[in-house]
Amino acid sequence: MNIQELILKCDRHRIFEELIKLHSDFPQEKKNEMFAKFNALIDELLAKTIITVDGVDVVCSEPTYKDGIIRYGSVAVSTNDVREYFRPLDFFDELDSLAPEDITDDMVEPLLAKCQEIFDKSVEYIGNEPSGSYPGYIERYGYMFSPHDKIISYKVPAHIIGTDEQYRLLAYIIFEMTFFGFDEKQAEQERKKLKESLVEMEQLDSLPPEEREKHFYTLEDVRKELGITDDRTEEEKAFDKFVGRKEMLITFLLRYREMKKVYNDLMQEK
């Protein structure tokens, strides 16, 4: 089932309520105004003739673990990539019953070492292939700049259809689609700006190294310009680094679980 078909199947008021949750600072008095724009967008999406593309892509949830909270977004992945590169990872499957808060500190480094081992082997395996996918990780991309008629042609994971999760996923998708506003013409203007920026980047990349460096700033340069200083002790820096690595591990585990569901959906289609 593609996104357009799922929108038609779902109650648009429930989609809208999930969308509102993603706008945490949205003033309630403007809710009716936003629903009118949302409603017009849904009508527009359902009236579109979709663009079918080769190697049909699927949009799935993208969890991120930060500060003890799981936040979700959505990304698109290639179904061809999922079928070709995804492989179940025993060391993550053994943690299948564990919640993020159950991941202890002493589990972090050994698991990250296994992740790195998979990555290193995959780099050797992929070689010069264009895909950055490998077992346990499938290359993702944002789609906010894509035309709406292309986005609604993407597949949705079969395991969410008929569940509450289908409303959350549609909310994430519309949140991405309306990043530049509900008017697709505005998104087209932003796509044009992006293309111009890419051309500029290519031009800068062709400059000699000493000339190219004049156009870029390091993180340290930005900190100095803004007057930001790091007063942490070495122990505090080491602790913060470990916390970041633990959050990265948990994020990778959660994304692996999501991608495994998508993988199982696709394998069942065969």
C-alpha positions as CSV (number, residue, x, y, z in Angstrom):
1,M,0.0,0.0,0.0
2,N,1.3,3.5,-0.8
3,I,0.9,6.7,1.2
4,Q,-1.9,8.0,-0.9
5,E,-3.9,4.8,-0.4
6,L,-3.3,4.8,3.3
7,I,-4.4,8.5,3.6
8,L,-7.6,7.5,1.9
9,K,-8.1,4.6,4.3
10,C,-7.5,6.6,7.5
11,D,-9.6,9.1,9.4
12,R,-8.1,12.5,8.6
13,H,-9.1,14.0,12.0
14,R,-7.0,11.4,13.7
15,I,-4.1,12.1,11.4
16,F,-4.4,15.8,12.2
17,E,-4.5,15.2,16.0
18,E,-1.2,13.3,15.7
19,L,0.2,16.1,13.5
20,I,-0.7,18.7,16.2
21,K,1.4,16.8,18.7
22,L,4.5,17.3,16.6
23,H,4.0,21.1,16.8
24,S,4.6,21.4,20.5
25,D,4.5,25.2,20.5
26,F,1.4,25.5,18.3
27,P,-1.1,27.9,19.7
28,Q,-4.5,26.2,20.2
29,E,-6.4,29.2,19.1
30,K,-5.0,28.7,15.5
31,K,-6.0,25.0,15.4
32,N,-9.0,25.6,13.2
33,E,-6.9,27.6,10.8
34,M,-4.3,24.9,10.6
35,F,-6.9,22.2,10.1
36,A,-8.3,24.1,7.1
37,K,-4.8,24.1,5.5
38,F,-4.3,20.5,6.4
39,N,-7.7,19.5,5.0
40,A,-7.0,21.3,1.7
41,L,-3.6,19.5,1.5
42,I,-5.2,16.1,2.1
43,D,-7.8,16.8,-0.7
44,E,-4.9,17.9,-3.0
45,L,-2.9,14.7,-2.2
46,L,-5.8,12.4,-2.8
47,A,-6.6,14.1,-6.2
48,K,-3.0,13.7,-7.5
49,T,-1.9,11.2,-10.1
50,I,1.1,9.6,-8.4
51,I,4.6,9.3,-10.0
52,T,5.8,5.7,-10.0
53,V,9.6,5.4,-9.6
54,D,12.0,2.4,-10.1
55,G,13.1,0.6,-6.9
56,V,10.0,1.7,-5.0
57,D,10.9,3.4,-1.7
58,V,9.3,2.9,1.6
59,V,8.8,5.5,4.4
60,C,9.4,4.2,7.9
61,S,9.6,5.6,11.4
62,E,13.0,6.9,12.5
63,P,13.5,6.8,16.3
64,T,16.2,8.8,18.1
65,Y,17.1,8.3,21.7
66,K,18.2,11.5,23.5
67,D,18.1,12.6,27.2
68,G,16.1,9.5,28.1
69,I,13.4,10.1,25.6
70,I,12.6,8.4,22.3
71,R,11.7,10.9,19.6
72,Y,10.3,9.8,16.2
73,G,10.5,11.2,12.7
74,S,10.3,9.5,9.3
75,V,12.8,8.7,6.5
76,A,12.7,7.0,3.2
77,V,14.7,3.9,2.3
78,S,15.1,1.9,-0.9
79,T,13.3,-1.4,-0.8
80,N,16.0,-2.8,-3.0
81,D,18.6,-1.8,-0.4
82,V,16.6,-3.5,2.4
83,R,16.3,-6.7,0.6
84,E,19.9,-6.8,-0.6
85,Y,21.8,-5.5,2.5
86,F,19.8,-6.0,5.6
87,R,20.8,-9.0,7.7
88,P,19.5,-9.9,11.2
89,L,22.2,-9.2,13.9
90,D,22.3,-11.8,16.7
91,F,23.8,-9.4,19.2
92,F,20.9,-7.0,18.8
93,D,18.2,-9.8,18.6
94,E,19.4,-11.0,22.0
95,L,18.4,-7.6,23.4
96,D,14.9,-7.8,21.8
97,S,13.0,-7.8,25.1
98,L,15.0,-4.9,26.6
99,A,13.8,-1.4,26.8
100,P,16.3,1.5,26.4
101,E,16.5,2.0,30.1
102,D,17.5,-1.6,30.6
103,I,20.8,-1.1,28.6
104,T,23.4,-0.9,31.3
105,D,26.6,1.1,31.1
106,D,28.8,-2.0,30.9
107,M,26.9,-3.2,27.8
108,V,27.7,-0.1,25.8
109,E,31.4,-0.5,24.6
110,P,31.2,-4.2,23.8
111,L,28.1,-3.6,21.7
112,L,29.5,-0.6,19.9
113,A,32.6,-2.6,19.2
114,K,30.4,-5.2,17.4
115,C,28.7,-2.5,15.5
116,Q,32.1,-1.1,14.4
117,E,33.1,-4.7,13.3
118,I,30.0,-5.0,11.2
119,F,30.7,-1.6,9.7
120,D,34.3,-2.3,8.9
121,K,33.4,-5.6,7.2
122,S,30.6,-4.0,5.3
123,V,32.9,-1.3,3.9
124,E,35.1,-4.0,2.5
125,Y,32.1,-5.9,1.1
126,I,30.4,-2.9,-0.5
127,G,33.6,-1.6,-2.1
128,N,32.7,0.9,-4.8
129,E,29.0,0.2,-4.7
130,P,26.9,3.4,-4.5
131,S,24.9,2.2,-1.5
132,G,25.9,3.0,2.0
133,S,23.8,0.2,3.4
134,Y,25.1,-2.8,5.3
135,P,23.7,-5.4,7.7
136,G,21.8,-3.8,10.5
137,Y,21.9,-0.4,8.8
138,I,20.1,0.8,5.7
139,E,20.9,4.1,4.1
140,R,18.2,6.6,4.7
141,Y,17.3,9.9,3.2
142,G,15.0,12.8,4.0
143,Y,12.3,13.6,1.4
144,M,11.1,17.1,2.4
145,F,12.4,18.5,-0.9
146,S,10.6,15.9,-3.0
147,P,7.5,16.7,-5.1
148,H,4.3,15.6,-3.3
149,D,3.1,13.3,-6.1
150,K,6.4,11.4,-5.7
151,I,6.2,11.2,-1.9
152,I,2.6,9.8,-1.9
153,S,3.8,7.0,-4.2
154,Y,6.1,5.6,-1.5
155,K,5.2,2.4,0.2
156,V,4.2,2.2,3.9
157,P,5.4,-0.7,6.0
158,A,2.8,-3.5,6.0
159,H,3.1,-4.1,9.7
160,I,1.7,-0.7,10.6
161,I,-1.5,-0.9,8.5
162,G,-4.6,-1.2,10.6
163,T,-2.8,-0.1,13.8
164,D,-2.6,3.2,15.7
165,E,1.0,3.5,14.3
166,Q,-0.4,4.2,10.8
167,Y,-1.7,7.6,12.1
168,R,1.6,8.5,13.7
169,L,3.5,7.6,10.6
170,L,1.2,9.7,8.4
171,A,1.6,12.6,10.8
172,Y,5.4,12.3,10.5
173,I,5.1,12.2,6.7
174,I,2.9,15.3,6.5
175,F,5.2,17.1,9.0
176,E,8.1,16.5,6.6
177,M,6.0,17.5,3.5
178,T,4.9,20.7,5.1
179,F,8.3,21.7,6.5
180,F,8.3,24.7,4.3
181,G,4.6,25.3,4.6
182,F,1.4,23.8,3.3
183,D,1.8,25.4,-0.1
184,E,3.8,23.2,-2.5
185,K,4.9,26.2,-4.5
186,Q,6.9,27.3,-1.4
187,A,8.5,23.9,-1.2
188,E,9.4,24.2,-4.9
189,Q,11.2,27.6,-4.2
190,E,13.2,25.9,-1.4
191,R,14.1,23.0,-3.8
192,K,15.4,25.6,-6.2
193,K,17.5,27.3,-3.5
194,L,18.9,23.9,-2.6
195,K,19.9,23.1,-6.1
196,E,21.6,26.5,-6.3
197,S,23.5,25.8,-3.1
198,L,24.7,22.4,-4.4
199,V,26.0,24.1,-7.5
200,E,27.8,26.6,-5.3
201,M,29.3,23.8,-3.2
202,E,30.5,22.0,-6.3
203,Q,32.2,25.2,-7.4
204,L,33.9,25.7,-4.0
205,D,35.0,22.1,-4.0
206,S,36.8,22.6,-7.3
207,L,39.0,25.4,-5.8
208,P,42.6,24.7,-4.6
209,P,42.7,23.7,-0.9
210,E,44.0,27.0,0.3
211,E,41.3,28.9,-1.4
212,R,38.6,26.5,-0.4
213,E,39.5,26.9,3.3
214,K,38.6,30.6,3.1
215,H,35.0,29.7,2.6
216,F,34.5,27.3,5.5
217,Y,34.5,27.6,9.3
218,T,35.4,24.9,11.8
219,L,33.3,24.3,14.9
220,E,36.1,25.9,16.9
221,D,35.9,29.0,14.7
222,V,32.2,29.3,15.3
223,R,32.6,28.9,19.1
224,K,35.2,31.7,19.2
225,E,33.1,34.0,17.1
226,L,30.1,33.5,19.4
227,G,32.2,33.6,22.6
228,I,31.3,30.1,23.6
229,T,33.7,28.5,26.0
230,D,33.9,24.9,27.3
231,D,34.4,25.0,31.1
232,R,34.0,21.3,31.7
233,T,36.6,19.3,33.4
234,E,38.3,16.4,31.6
235,E,36.2,14.0,33.8
236,E,33.0,15.8,32.7
237,K,34.0,15.7,29.1
238,A,34.7,12.0,29.3
239,F,31.3,11.4,31.0
240,D,29.4,13.4,28.4
241,K,31.2,11.5,25.6
242,F,30.2,8.2,27.2
243,V,26.6,9.4,27.5
244,G,26.6,10.3,23.8
245,R,28.0,6.9,22.8
246,K,25.3,5.2,24.9
247,E,22.6,7.2,23.3
248,M,24.1,6.4,19.9
249,L,24.0,2.7,20.7
250,I,20.4,2.8,21.8
251,T,19.4,4.8,18.8
252,F,21.1,2.3,16.5
253,L,19.3,-0.6,18.3
254,L,15.9,1.1,18.0
255,R,16.5,1.8,14.3
256,Y,17.6,-1.8,13.8
257,R,14.3,-3.0,15.3
258,E,12.3,-0.7,13.0
259,M,14.2,-1.8,9.9
260,K,13.9,-5.5,10.8
261,K,10.1,-5.1,10.8
262,V,10.3,-3.5,7.3
263,Y,12.7,-6.3,6.2
264,N,10.2,-9.0,7.4
265,D,7.4,-7.2,5.6
266,L,9.3,-7.2,2.3
267,M,10.4,-10.9,2.7
268,Q,6.7,-11.9,3.3
269,E,5.8,-10.2,0.0
270,K,7.9,-12.7,-2.0
